């Protein structure tokens, strides 16, 4: 088990575009293992590789009993819109309302190199969009209509 340091929004690395994973090396598998430990330890809903300083297209998303490891994820379908309050492990203490698709379908590769598709609505759709944005150097504060200090009573998980 290894926890990785989560970079904050003023770190320039978070603004860079991540490169695709070409081969699922031991390094990528260790990254996935460490991201899992890190996102659980931080009580987050998701984490993208650039947040731990790795500019590769890798994200993890937790939702209820499900846990998604996504290598080279792509949004292949969206439907409708929703506006929800978001937070981010890289933007501590802040939250803001962001408009996102209400439904998304994502295609990704798992750690065994198998391609899969997963659909998300509600907060899971938000999570997929939020984490995939990180791979293009985009933070929720770029899209939020209003950014306020976090109300810790509202929810205790961060995307
Ligand atoms: Zn984030």
Boltz pocket constraint, residues with backbone or C-beta under 6 A from the ligand:
constraints:
  - pocket:
      binder: B
      contacts: [[A, 46], [A, 87], [A, 88], [A, 89], [A, 90], [A, 130], [A, 131], [A, 134], [A, 159]]
      max_distance: 6.0
